[in-house]
Amino acid sequence: MGHNRGRRTQADRDAITIEIGYAFVSASFAAALVFCGVYGPALAFDLYPTAEGTLVVAGGLLAAVVFVLRVTHLLWRFARRPENDGR
């Protein structure tokens, strides 16, 4: 506590903003691909309504997990780079 690691420069803040934006956009794209991959068979085949509902729920859950993991991975990796140590 009480360690002053210095103020971030505008370039540091810009890099963080860009990295967060990239993380959310790429995570959204990955989640959409996962959802479409899971729910796609419901669109291609005539499935029972319960099977279609199950695919929607499974696709949504898997997409949410992929989204969170992707954002976490990218931001964790960004924070661990030596040039982002706050000095």
Beta strands, then each sheet from edge to edge (+ up, - down):
end
